[in-house]
Amino acid sequence: MSARGPSAGDLPEHEQKAWDAIVADLSGQLDLGPQFPKERSLPALSADGDHPDPLAEPVELEDEDEGYLPPPPPPLPRPADRAARFAWAAVIGGPLVAIVTTMLGWESWWAGLGVATTIGGLAALVARMKDREDDGGNGAVV
């Protein structure tokens, strides 16, 4: 078999007939009977203007309804009490303190204070979480 495809001497007779049928079908030489007419449902590309060129003008799709548009997401909940606000400030501000003090080359205890603040804020938020009931369901609630 060559790099360009099978040659006539490489294939058994039944495979060569199958290849010939495929090539004839692709080139439009194969007659499949009255169920399958030779003319195609799409017009052929033509440079002389007999048939419209489907590539020349984009086909406009029919206007369909937009489909499902999800509602806008609800606003983020705001912490209700002062302790939750301080915990969130520690979670957000602690890494900022650690990064800024490290970049400015300040003493290392400032970076340690930022890390400790972050850990403390996370611990406070986890401790304040309400117990969530697990009903033992089998998946998402729709």
C-alpha positions in Angstrom: 0.0 0.0 0.0 1.4 3.4 -0.9 1.3 6.6 1.1 -1.5 8.0 -1.2 -3.9 5.0 -0.8 -4.3 1.5 -1.9 -3.2 0.5 -5.4 -5.0 -2.0 -7.5 -2.5 -4.8 -6.9 -2.5 -4.5 -3.1 -6.2 -5.3 -2.5 -8.3 -8.3 -3.0 -11.0 -8.0 -5.7 -14.0 -7.5 -3.3 -12.2 -4.7 -1.5 -11.1 -3.0 -4.8 -14.8 -3.1 -5.9 -15.8 -1.5 -2.6 -13.2 1.3 -3.1 -14.4 1.8 -6.7 -18.0 2.1 -5.5 -17.1 4.7 -2.8 -15.2 6.8 -5.3 -18.0 6.5 -7.8 -20.6 7.6 -5.2 -18.5 10.6 -4.1 -18.0 11.7 -7.7 -21.7 11.3 -8.5 -21.2 8.5 -11.0 -23.1 5.9 -9.0 -26.8 5.4 -9.9 -28.7 4.2 -6.9 -32.1 4.0 -8.5 -35.2 6.2 -8.5 -35.3 6.5 -4.6 -32.0 8.5 -4.7 -32.0 11.0 -7.5 -28.7 12.3 -8.7 -29.5 16.0 -8.2 -28.8 17.2 -4.7 -31.1 19.2 -2.5 -28.6 22.0 -2.2 -27.6 23.9 -5.3 -24.1 23.3 -6.6 -21.5 26.0 -6.4 -21.2 27.7 -9.7 -19.1 30.6 -10.9 -21.4 31.5 -13.9 -24.3 32.6 -11.7 -26.7 29.8 -12.6 -27.1 28.8 -9.0 -26.9 31.0 -5.9 -23.6 30.6 -4.0 -24.5 29.7 -0.4 -21.1 31.1 0.7 -21.8 34.5 -0.8 -24.6 35.5 1.5 -25.1 34.2 5.0 -28.4 32.6 5.6 -30.6 34.4 8.1 -32.0 32.2 10.7 -35.6 32.6 11.7 -36.3 34.6 14.8 -37.0 32.2 17.6 -37.9 33.1 21.1 -34.9 33.8 23.3 -35.5 30.7 25.3 -35.0 30.6 29.0 -33.4 33.7 30.6 -32.5 33.0 34.2 -33.5 35.6 36.8 -30.7 37.8 38.1 -28.9 36.4 41.0 -29.8 37.5 44.5 -27.5 40.1 46.1 -24.8 38.7 48.4 -25.9 38.5 51.9 -24.4 41.0 54.3 -23.2 39.9 57.7 -25.9 40.7 60.2 -23.9 41.3 63.4 -20.6 42.9 64.3 -18.7 39.7 65.1 -19.4 38.3 61.6 -18.2 41.6 60.0 -14.9 41.4 62.0 -14.4 37.8 61.0 -14.9 38.6 57.3 -12.5 41.5 57.7 -9.9 39.2 59.2 -10.3 36.6 56.5 -9.9 39.3 53.7 -7.5 41.6 55.5 -5.1 39.0 57.0 -3.6 37.8 53.6 -3.4 41.5 52.5 -1.4 42.3 55.6 0.9 39.3 55.1 1.5 40.1 51.4 2.1 43.8 51.9 4.5 43.4 54.8 6.5 40.7 53.0 6.8 42.9 49.9 7.8 45.9 51.8 10.4 43.9 53.8 9.0 44.8 57.2 9.6 42.6 60.2 8.4 39.1 59.9 6.1 39.2 62.9 3.7 41.4 60.8 3.3 38.6 58.2 2.8 36.2 61.1 0.1 38.5 62.5 -1.6 38.5 59.0 -1.6 34.7 58.9 -2.9 34.4 62.4 -5.6 36.9 61.7 -6.7 34.9 58.7 -6.8 31.7 60.6 -8.7 33.3 63.5 -11.3 34.8 61.1 -11.9 31.5 59.4 -12.2 29.7 62.8 -14.8 32.3 63.9 -16.8 31.9 60.7 -16.8 28.2 60.9 -17.8 28.2 64.5 -20.7 30.5 63.8 -22.1 28.4 61.0 -25.6 27.2 61.7 -26.1 23.4 61.8 -27.3 22.2 58.5 -29.9 19.5 58.5 -29.1 16.6 56.3 -32.3 14.8 55.3 -30.4 11.9 53.8 -31.7 12.8 50.3 -30.4 11.3 47.1 -29.2 14.4 45.4 -30.1 18.0 44.5 -33.4 19.5 45.4 -35.1 20.8 42.3 
